[in-house]
Amino acid sequence: MTCTNVSDLEGISRALYQAHPELGDLITAHKRGFEFAKYIRNITVGHVNPALCHKAIEWRPELNALLADPKEGAGVFLGYAVLETAINTYVDGERHRIFESDTDLAYPPDMTRFLNFLGQTVHLGIAYCEAVGAVAVSEAKLPDFQKHLLDLATKAAQTDFKFIMRKGEA
């Protein structure tokens, strides 16, 4: 989820790259990783995806038995199977877009490969967010808090909270 937020932030931060090319340099080489993380989030968490569910059962036929007679811990195995399936469907034709082979999270080298990818992506995302934050703060025209404390506090006291709709909602 967080990697998807970084991907979205990158999209709206590009206007800063002309004056701050170091931001673009920081993330450009890793955009594919963030796109992959966004794909995984969208296909596994964003919506129930029947095609992914069917593919997970095809990939892990033992899910048929698990779903017919669920036991304790079945949800964890089901989660791994869906995650593996999502990882393995990130293909361009016959070739995976990130990894050199299918991923089986029960196979330690594959789990390590995925966790290393995830860790590197998250750490880069943190560095990118810190860099964007530093640029934003340096360019922001913020009121002098000490000088305008009373005015800012008065305005804050008048805040009327309302439900904020997402873009495109009626």
N, CA, C and O of each residue as an XYZ file, in Angstrom:
680
protein
N       0.830     -1.180      0.000
C       0.000      0.000      0.000
C       0.882      1.255      0.000
O       0.644      2.193     -0.760
N       1.882      1.254      0.847
C       2.760      2.418      0.955
C       3.538      2.649     -0.336
O       3.718      3.791     -0.760
N       3.997      1.573     -0.959
C       4.721      1.730     -2.226
C       3.815      2.338     -3.290
O       4.273      3.115     -4.128
N       2.540      1.989     -3.259
C       1.585      2.583     -4.193
C       1.449      4.074     -3.933
O       1.363      4.866     -4.871
N       1.429      4.457     -2.667
C       1.361      5.879     -2.338
C       2.595      6.620     -2.838
O       2.491      7.754     -3.306
N       3.760      5.990     -2.743
C       4.986      6.610     -3.259
C       4.889      6.758     -4.775
O       5.280      7.783     -5.332
N       4.368      5.734     -5.433
C       4.187      5.788     -6.884
C       3.265      6.945     -7.266
O       3.543      7.684     -8.211
N       2.175      7.094     -6.533
C       1.250      8.206     -6.794
C       1.918      9.553     -6.506
O       1.735     10.507     -7.261
N       2.688      9.635     -5.425
C       3.409     10.863     -5.090
C       4.390     11.221     -6.197
O       4.529     12.390     -6.556
N       5.066     10.221     -6.734
C       6.032     10.474     -7.806
C       5.332     11.103     -8.997
O       5.871     12.012     -9.628
N       4.145     10.630     -9.303
C       3.407     11.171    -10.438
C       3.070     12.646    -10.286
O       3.115     13.404    -11.255
N       2.733     13.049     -9.071
C       2.366     14.463     -8.867
C       3.570     15.340     -8.527
O       3.445     16.564     -8.465
N       4.729     14.730     -8.308
C       5.930     15.491     -7.941
C       6.834     15.793     -9.120
O       7.840     16.485     -8.963
N       6.503     15.296    -10.280
C       7.381     15.467    -11.445
C       7.640     16.926    -11.788
O       8.684     17.257    -12.352
N       6.703     17.792    -11.454
C       6.895     19.219    -11.745
C       8.114     19.771    -11.011
O       8.677     20.784    -11.425
N       8.518     19.125     -9.944
C       9.677     19.580     -9.173
C      11.011     19.164     -9.815
O      12.057     19.714     -9.471
N      10.979     18.200    -10.742
C      12.211     17.628    -11.279
C      13.049     18.618    -12.077
O      14.274     18.501    -12.111
N      12.409     19.586    -12.717
C      13.192     20.537    -13.512
C      14.128     21.332    -12.612
O      15.308     21.495    -12.924
N      13.602     21.824    -11.500
C      14.430     22.601    -10.576
C      15.227     21.700     -9.636
O      16.233     22.127     -9.069
N      14.783     20.465     -9.471
C      15.429     19.529     -8.539
C      15.600     18.166     -9.214
O      14.921     17.205     -8.853
N      16.504     18.081    -10.189
C      16.667     16.836    -10.947
C      17.095     15.650    -10.080
O      16.929     14.499    -10.483
N      17.634     15.917     -8.914
C      18.046     14.824     -8.027
C      16.858     13.962     -7.601
O      17.016     12.777     -7.307
N      15.666     14.568     -7.570
C      14.465     13.794     -7.234
C      14.173     12.760     -8.315
O      13.930     11.590     -8.016
N      14.197     13.192     -9.558
C      13.987     12.268    -10.674
C      15.072     11.212    -10.735
O      14.798     10.040    -10.992
N      16.320     11.639    -10.495
C      17.443     10.697    -10.518
C      17.279      9.619     -9.446
O      17.639      8.461     -9.654
N      16.731     10.019     -8.300
C      16.576      9.100     -7.178
C      15.598      7.976     -7.499
O      15.823      6.829     -7.113
N      14.536      8.291     -8.189
C      13.475      7.302     -8.366
C      13.420      6.663     -9.752
O      12.878      5.567     -9.890
N      13.957      7.304    -10.764
C      13.806      6.819    -12.133
C      14.228      5.361    -12.303
O      13.512      4.582    -12.931
N      15.350      4.995    -11.765
C      15.837      3.618    -11.925
C      14.961      2.601    -11.204
O      15.080      1.400    -11.450
N      14.094      3.059    -10.328
C      13.288      2.144     -9.513
C      11.792      2.236     -9.815
O      10.982      1.633     -9.111
N      11.425      2.972    -10.833
C      10.008      3.127    -11.158
C       9.333      1.789    -11.427
O       8.186      1.579    -11.033
N      10.034      0.894    -12.090
C       9.446     -0.418    -12.392
C       9.053     -1.148    -11.109
O       8.016     -1.809    -11.060
N       9.876     -1.027    -10.082
C       9.564     -1.668     -8.811
C       8.320     -1.092     -8.170
O       7.510     -1.827     -7.605
N       8.163      0.217     -8.254
C       6.970      0.848     -7.692
C       5.727      0.506     -8.507
O       4.642      0.339     -7.949
N       5.881      0.403     -9.826
C       4.754     -0.005    -10.668
C       4.334     -1.434    -10.329
O       3.143     -1.742    -10.301
N       5.302     -2.297    -10.073
C       5.019     -3.680     -9.679
C       4.283     -3.707     -8.340
O       3.292     -4.423     -8.191
N       4.752     -2.945     -7.386
C       4.087     -2.888     -6.079
C       2.660     -2.364     -6.225
O       1.745     -2.845     -5.556
N       2.478     -1.387     -7.091
C       1.138     -0.847     -7.318
C       0.235     -1.901     -7.958
O      -0.938     -2.017     -7.602
N       0.775     -2.655     -8.886
C       0.019     -3.741     -9.519
C      -0.433     -4.753     -8.463
O      -1.597     -5.151     -8.430
N       0.496     -5.161     -7.606
C       0.155     -6.136     -6.558
C      -0.944     -5.568     -5.652
O      -1.911     -6.264     -5.342
N      -0.801     -4.331     -5.236
C      -1.826     -3.722     -4.381
C      -3.176     -3.691     -5.095
O      -4.196     -4.073     -4.523
N      -3.176     -3.238     -6.336
C      -4.430     -3.091     -7.062
C      -5.130     -4.422     -7.296
O      -6.351     -4.517     -7.176
N      -4.366     -5.437     -7.626
C      -4.987     -6.712     -7.982
C      -5.324     -7.566     -6.752
O      -6.215     -8.412     -6.822
N      -4.636     -7.362     -5.645
C      -4.890     -8.201     -4.468
C      -5.703     -7.502     -3.388
O      -6.509     -8.148     -2.718
N      -5.514     -6.217     -3.205
C      -6.143     -5.513     -2.090
C      -7.210     -4.532     -2.573
O      -8.235     -4.359     -1.913
N      -6.982     -3.898     -3.704
C      -7.873     -2.848     -4.169
C      -9.283     -3.331     -4.456
O     -10.248     -2.628     -4.156
N      -9.420     -4.512     -5.030
C     -10.723     -5.032     -5.419
C     -10.667     -6.560     -5.396
O      -9.600     -7.154     -5.556
N     -11.821     -7.185     -5.196
C     -11.879     -8.638     -5.375
C     -11.760     -8.877     -6.868
O     -12.506     -8.296     -7.657
N     -10.835     -9.720     -7.253
C     -10.575     -9.945     -8.657
C     -10.840    -11.418     -8.982
O     -10.008    -12.272     -8.675
N     -11.979    -11.725     -9.594
C     -12.300    -13.126     -9.901
C     -11.238    -13.813    -10.757
O     -10.946    -14.991    -10.551
N     -10.661    -13.092    -11.712
C      -9.629    -13.701    -12.565
C      -8.420    -14.110    -11.730
O      -7.834    -15.167    -11.962
N      -8.043    -13.276    -10.758
C      -6.925    -13.618     -9.878
C      -7.276    -14.834     -9.021
O      -6.442    -15.716     -8.822
N      -8.503    -14.880     -8.518
C      -8.929    -16.027     -7.703
C      -8.880    -17.318     -8.505
O      -8.394    -18.336     -8.012
N      -9.378    -17.287     -9.739
C      -9.336    -18.481    -10.595
C      -7.901    -18.900    -10.889
O      -7.576    -20.087    -10.871
N      -7.050    -17.920    -11.160
C      -5.642    -18.218    -11.460
C      -4.936    -18.770    -10.227
O      -4.078    -19.645    -10.347
N      -5.288    -18.268     -9.034
C      -4.686    -18.783     -7.791
C      -5.046    -20.252     -7.594
O      -4.200    -21.049     -7.187
N      -6.292    -20.614     -7.878
C      -6.700    -22.017     -7.733
C      -6.015    -22.885     -8.780
O      -5.674    -24.035     -8.503
N      -5.812    -22.350     -9.972
C      -5.074    -23.085    -11.004
C      -3.614    -23.287    -10.576
O      -3.058    -24.374    -10.732
N      -3.003    -22.228    -10.035
C      -1.604    -22.258     -9.604
C      -1.422    -23.150     -8.377
O      -0.428    -23.868     -8.271
N      -2.362    -23.104     -7.471
C      -2.313    -23.876     -6.227
C      -3.579    -24.738     -6.121
O      -4.516    -24.382     -5.405
N      -3.605    -25.885     -6.843
C      -4.821    -26.707     -6.837
C      -5.211    -27.206     -5.453
O      -6.371    -27.554     -5.231
N      -4.269    -27.247     -4.520
C      -4.597    -27.665     -3.154
C      -5.565    -26.705     -2.477
O      -6.138    -27.030     -1.438
N      -5.749    -25.523     -3.061
C      -6.729    -24.584     -2.524
C      -8.144    -25.147     -2.601
O      -8.998    -24.791     -1.789
N      -8.398    -26.025     -3.572
C      -9.721    -26.648     -3.666
C     -10.061    -27.378     -2.373
O     -11.166    -27.234     -1.849
N      -9.118    -28.159     -1.858
C      -9.350    -28.889     -0.605
C      -9.443    -27.931      0.572
O     -10.279    -28.107      1.458
N      -8.601    -26.938      0.580
C      -8.598    -25.975      1.670
C      -9.916    -25.199      1.725
O     -10.457    -24.965      2.806
N     -10.426    -24.806      0.567
C     -11.678    -24.055      0.530
C     -12.887    -24.936      0.858
O     -13.871    -24.463      1.426
N     -12.805    -26.233      0.494
C     -13.905    -27.149      0.782
C     -14.008    -27.458      2.269
O     -15.104    -27.662      2.791
N     -12.862    -27.492      2.954
C     -12.849    -27.824      4.386
C     -11.769    -26.986      5.070
O     -10.699    -27.499      5.399
N     -12.049    -25.688      5.288
C     -11.027    -24.804      5.861
C     -10.649    -25.201      7.293
O     -11.508    -25.484      8.128
N      -9.380    -25.212      7.539
C      -8.837    -25.491      8.879
C      -8.190    -24.217      9.407
O      -8.033    -23.234      8.683
N      -7.819    -24.256     10.686
C      -7.133    -23.106     11.273
C      -5.853    -22.826     10.491
O      -5.108    -23.748     10.157
N      -5.607    -21.582     10.209
C      -4.421    -21.186      9.446
C      -4.647    -21.188      7.948
O      -3.754    -20.812      7.188
N      -5.825    -21.605      7.510
C      -6.111    -21.663      6.077
C      -6.011    -20.284      5.431
O      -5.573    -20.158      4.287
N      -6.411    -19.267      6.156
C      -6.378    -17.910      5.606
C      -4.973    -17.459      5.257
O      -4.766    -16.755      4.269
N      -4.006    -17.867      6.071
C      -2.611    -17.489      5.798
C      -2.150    -18.136      4.498
O      -1.547    -17.476      3.651
N      -2.432    -19.430      4.338
C      -2.032    -20.121      3.110
C      -2.745    -19.514      1.907
O      -2.137    -19.321      0.854
N      -4.026    -19.214      2.061
C      -4.785    -18.600      0.978
C      -4.179    -17.241      0.613
O      -4.049    -16.917     -0.568
N      -3.810    -16.451      1.619
C      -3.185    -15.158      1.367
C      -1.882    -15.294      0.599
O      -1.623    -14.542     -0.340
N      -1.053    -16.270      1.007
C       0.207    -16.509      0.292
C      -0.061    -16.922     -1.154
O       0.621    -16.461     -2.069
N      -1.048    -17.786     -1.357
C      -1.353    -18.259     -2.710
C      -1.818    -17.111     -3.599
O      -1.426    -17.027     -4.762
N      -2.646    -16.234     -3.061
C      -3.123    -15.089     -3.842
C      -1.969    -14.126     -4.125
O      -1.846    -13.617     -5.239
N      -1.121    -13.876     -3.120
C       0.035    -13.004     -3.327
C       0.979    -13.594     -4.379
O       1.424    -12.884     -5.281
N       1.281    -14.871     -4.267
C       2.137    -15.526     -5.273
C       1.551    -15.382     -6.669
O       2.258    -15.077     -7.629
N       0.264    -15.603     -6.760
C      -0.396    -15.518     -8.066
C      -0.290    -14.110     -8.620
O       0.002    -13.926     -9.801
N      -0.523    -13.126     -7.783
C      -0.403    -11.740     -8.230
C       1.025    -11.457     -8.700
O       1.230    -10.845     -9.748
N       1.997    -11.903     -7.925
C       3.400    -11.713     -8.310
C       3.659    -12.352     -9.673
O       4.277    -11.744    -10.547
N       3.183    -13.571     -9.841
C       3.478    -14.335    -11.058
C       2.693    -13.874    -12.279
O       3.044    -14.238    -13.401
N       1.647    -13.088    -12.092
C       0.896    -12.584    -13.251
C       1.437    -11.256    -13.757
O       0.907    -10.708    -14.724
N       2.456    -10.739    -13.139
C       3.046     -9.475    -13.597
C       4.022     -9.791    -14.725
O       5.240     -9.701    -14.568
N       3.452    -10.162    -15.858
C       4.240    -10.611    -16.999
C       4.009     -9.716    -18.211
O       3.004     -9.013    -18.322
N       4.959     -9.773    -19.089
C       4.868     -9.112    -20.381
C       5.011    -10.232    -21.407
O       6.121    -10.601    -21.789
N       3.892    -10.758    -21.841
C       3.942    -11.940    -22.698
C       4.298    -13.147    -21.849
O       3.564    -13.503    -20.927
N       5.410    -13.768    -22.156
C       5.855    -14.970    -21.441
C       6.864    -14.665    -20.336
O       7.233    -15.561    -19.577
N       7.307    -13.434    -20.235
C       8.414    -13.077    -19.342
C       7.932    -12.199    -18.195
O       7.153    -11.267    -18.395
N       8.407    -12.511    -16.988
C       8.072    -11.688    -15.828
C       8.774    -10.348    -15.967
O       9.913    -10.282    -16.431
N       8.094     -9.279    -15.566
C       8.628     -7.930    -15.744
C       9.707     -7.569    -14.725
O      10.473     -6.632    -14.949
N       9.780     -8.292    -13.615
C      10.746     -7.963    -12.569
C      11.688     -9.142    -12.295
O      12.908     -8.976    -12.298
N      11.129    -10.312    -12.062
C      11.923    -11.467    -11.659
C      12.230    -12.371    -12.847
O      11.578    -12.298    -13.889
N      13.236    -13.225    -12.671
C      13.669    -14.094    -13.763
C      12.897    -15.409    -13.829
O      13.104    -16.192    -14.756
N      12.015    -15.668    -12.870
C      11.248    -16.915    -12.868
C       9.981    -16.738    -12.041
O       9.769    -15.704    -11.408
N       9.134    -17.786    -12.064
C       7.957    -17.789    -11.200
C       8.399    -17.694     -9.747
O       9.538    -18.010     -9.405
N       7.475    -17.251     -8.901
C       7.759    -17.116     -7.479
C       6.905    -18.096     -6.696
O       5.687    -18.151     -6.869
N       7.550    -18.866     -5.837
C       6.879    -19.763     -4.888
C       7.373    -19.329     -3.516
O       8.519    -19.588     -3.150
N       6.508    -18.671     -2.764
C       6.926    -18.104     -1.482
C       7.290    -19.151     -0.439
O       7.874    -18.811      0.591
N       6.957    -20.423     -0.684
C       7.373    -21.494      0.222
C       8.806    -21.948     -0.071
O       9.400    -22.689      0.712
N       9.346    -21.508     -1.183
C      10.714    -21.833     -1.576
C      11.615    -20.707     -1.075
O      11.518    -19.583     -1.568
N      12.491    -20.985     -0.106
C      13.265    -19.910      0.537
C      13.975    -18.936     -0.412
O      13.918    -17.731     -0.171
N      14.642    -19.400     -1.479
C      15.276    -18.400     -2.359
C      14.269    -17.433     -3.000
O      14.569    -16.253     -3.184
N      13.082    -17.936     -3.338
C      12.060    -17.052     -3.917
C      11.535    -16.070     -2.875
O      11.332    -14.892     -3.169
N      11.315    -16.561     -1.657
C      10.850    -15.679     -0.581
C      11.894    -14.604     -0.310
O      11.551    -13.432     -0.151
N      13.160    -14.992     -0.256
C      14.242    -14.035     -0.028
C      14.288    -13.007     -1.153
O      14.426    -11.810     -0.901
N      14.174    -13.473     -2.385
C      14.192    -12.564     -3.540
C      13.055    -11.549     -3.436
O      13.265    -10.356     -3.655
N      11.849    -12.021     -3.100
C      10.709    -11.115     -2.995
C      10.887    -10.140     -1.829
O      10.629     -8.945     -1.974
N      11.325    -10.645     -0.675
C      11.517     -9.766      0.481
C      12.624     -8.749      0.240
O      12.516     -7.604      0.679
N      13.692     -9.152     -0.455
C      14.751     -8.195     -0.808
C      14.211     -7.111     -1.738
O      14.497     -5.927     -1.556
N      13.430     -7.526     -2.734
C      12.803     -6.549     -3.629
C      11.949     -5.583     -2.822
O      12.056     -4.367     -2.980
N      11.103     -6.127     -1.959
C      10.193     -5.294     -1.177
C      10.964     -4.354     -0.252
O      10.639     -3.170     -0.158
N      11.977     -4.871      0.425
C      12.778     -4.042      1.322
C      13.487     -2.917      0.588
O      13.484     -1.774      1.045
N      14.092     -3.233     -0.545
C      14.786     -2.206     -1.328
C      13.814     -1.145     -1.816
O      14.118      0.048     -1.789
N      12.650     -1.581     -2.258
C      11.644     -0.645     -2.767
C      11.144      0.263     -1.649
O      11.005      1.471     -1.842
N      10.877     -0.308     -0.498
C      10.406      0.487      0.640
C      11.471      1.486      1.082
O      11.161      2.654      1.315
N      12.717      1.043      1.198
C      13.792      1.957      1.623
C      13.980      3.090      0.614
O      14.198      4.237      1.003
N      13.898      2.773     -0.664
C      14.023      3.822     -1.667
C      12.820      4.766     -1.580
O      12.967      5.978     -1.733
N      11.646      4.216     -1.338
C      10.454      5.044     -1.182
C      10.582      6.016     -0.024
O      10.183      7.176     -0.126
N      11.137      5.539      1.071
C      11.362      6.415      2.229
C      12.334      7.529      1.864
O      12.094      8.693      2.185
N      13.417      7.184      1.202
C      14.402      8.191      0.797
C      13.776      9.202     -0.163
O      14.034     10.401     -0.063
N      12.960      8.717     -1.085
C      12.304      9.608     -2.042
C      11.343     10.561     -1.319
O      11.340     11.762     -1.588
N      10.541     10.032     -0.414
C       9.596     10.869      0.339
C      10.328     11.923      1.167
O       9.890     13.071      1.243
N      11.438     11.535      1.783
C      12.223     12.506      2.550
C      12.766     13.601      1.646
O      12.757     14.777      2.010
N      13.241     13.212      0.462
C      13.788     14.200     -0.476
C      12.696     15.131     -0.990
O      12.905     16.342     -1.067
N      11.537     14.585     -1.343
C      10.428     15.419     -1.808
C       9.973     16.345     -0.683
O       9.697     17.522     -0.914
N       9.895     15.811      0.525
C       9.501     16.623      1.677
C      10.455     17.780      1.904
O      10.024     18.904      2.164
N      11.741     17.512      1.807
C      12.737     18.568      2.011
C      12.598     19.653      0.941
O      12.677     20.843      1.244
N      12.393     19.241     -0.302
C      12.215     20.219     -1.381
C      10.933     21.010     -1.161
O      10.923     22.232     -1.307
N       9.864     20.325     -0.815
C       8.577     21.008     -0.603
C       8.683     22.035      0.521
O       8.183     23.152      0.391
N       9.324     21.667      1.608
C       9.480     22.596      2.730
C      10.358     23.783      2.320
O      10.081     24.923      2.693
N      11.404     23.511      1.558
C      12.292     24.607      1.149
C      11.605     25.584      0.196
O      11.966     26.760      0.147
N      10.625     25.105     -0.556
C       9.947     25.963     -1.526
C       8.611     26.500     -1.031
O       8.028     27.387     -1.654
N       8.128     25.975      0.071
C       6.820     26.396      0.584
C       6.889     27.816      1.126
O       7.892     28.241      1.699
N       5.831     28.508      0.932
C       5.720     29.864      1.471
C       4.784     29.778      2.676
O       3.583     30.028      2.576
N       5.365     29.421      3.803
C       4.597     29.226      5.027
C       4.604     30.496      5.860
O       5.596     31.225      5.883
N       3.495     30.761      6.545
C       3.483     31.938      7.409
C       4.431     31.736      8.584
O       4.656     30.608      9.022
N       4.974     32.811      9.079
C       5.809     32.767     10.273
C       4.903     32.378     11.435
O       4.090     33.178     11.898
N       5.051     31.153     11.894
C       4.150     30.609     12.909
C       4.147     31.449     14.176
O       3.082     31.748     14.715
N       5.310     31.832     14.655
C       5.379     32.624     15.891
C       4.701     33.984     15.715
O       3.986     34.452     16.600
N       4.936     34.605     14.564
C       4.391     35.937     14.312
C       2.867     35.906     14.118
O       2.176     36.853     14.494
N       2.342     34.810     13.526
C       0.925     34.729     13.182
C       0.176     33.679     14.008
O      -0.890     33.211     13.607
N       0.735     33.317     15.155
C       0.140     32.260     15.985
C      -1.321     32.531     16.316
O      -2.156     31.638     16.166
N      -1.645     33.720     16.754
C      -3.013     34.029     17.149
C      -3.972     33.931     15.962
O      -5.056     33.362     16.093
N      -3.588     34.476     14.808
C      -4.436     34.408     13.616
C      -4.639     32.954     13.168
O      -5.752     32.556     12.825
N      -3.567     32.176     13.173
C      -3.658     30.781     12.758
C      -4.522     29.968     13.730
O      -5.315     29.126     13.308
N      -4.364     30.223     15.017
C      -5.166     29.517     16.025
C      -6.639     29.891     15.907
O      -7.508     29.032     16.061
N      -6.927     31.151     15.638
C      -8.319     31.594     15.474
C      -8.946     30.905     14.261
O     -10.080     30.431     14.327
N      -8.211     30.854     13.169
C      -8.717     30.195     11.969
C      -8.912     28.700     12.225
O      -9.899     28.122     11.771
N      -7.993     28.075     12.939
C      -8.116     26.649     13.253
C      -9.358     26.375     14.087
O     -10.026     25.360     13.891
N      -9.671     27.268     15.014
C     -10.848     27.095     15.875
C     -12.139     27.160     15.070
O     -13.164     26.648     15.521
N     -12.118     27.772     13.898
C     -13.307     27.907     13.060
C     -13.447     26.771     12.043
O     -14.368     26.776     11.227
N     -12.549     25.816     12.095
C     -12.590     24.715     11.138
C     -13.896     23.946     11.271
O     -14.295     23.562     12.370
N     -14.555     23.725     10.141
C     -15.790     22.953     10.077
C     -15.475     21.689      9.279
O     -15.348     21.738      8.055
N     -15.351     20.572      9.967
C     -14.992     19.328      9.298
C     -16.180     18.745      8.557
O     -17.289     18.684      9.088
N     -15.942     18.322      7.337
C     -16.953     17.664      6.503
C     -16.287     16.480      5.822
O     -15.066     16.427      5.674
N     -17.114     15.544      5.416
C     -16.626     14.378      4.707
C     -15.956     14.831      3.405
O     -16.528     15.620      2.653
N     -14.764     14.336      3.146
C     -14.034     14.709      1.951
C     -14.195     13.579      0.940
O     -13.796     12.441      1.186
N     -14.775     13.911     -0.176
C     -14.991     12.915     -1.224
C     -13.722     12.746     -2.047
O     -12.938     13.676     -2.235
N     -13.555     11.530     -2.524
C     -12.442     11.279     -3.427
C     -12.766     11.876     -4.785
O     -13.930     12.075     -5.132
N     -11.736     12.152     -5.534
C     -11.902     12.709     -6.870
C     -12.797     11.780     -7.688
O     -12.574     10.571     -7.743
N     -13.794     12.357     -8.311
C     -14.686     11.583     -9.166
C     -15.927     11.053     -8.466
O     -16.819     10.526     -9.131
N     -16.015     11.176     -7.131
C     -17.203     10.727     -6.401
C     -18.251     11.828     -6.412
O     -17.931     13.017     -6.422
N     -19.480     11.414     -6.411
C     -20.570     12.392     -6.384
C     -21.000     12.679     -4.967
O     -21.908     13.480     -4.748
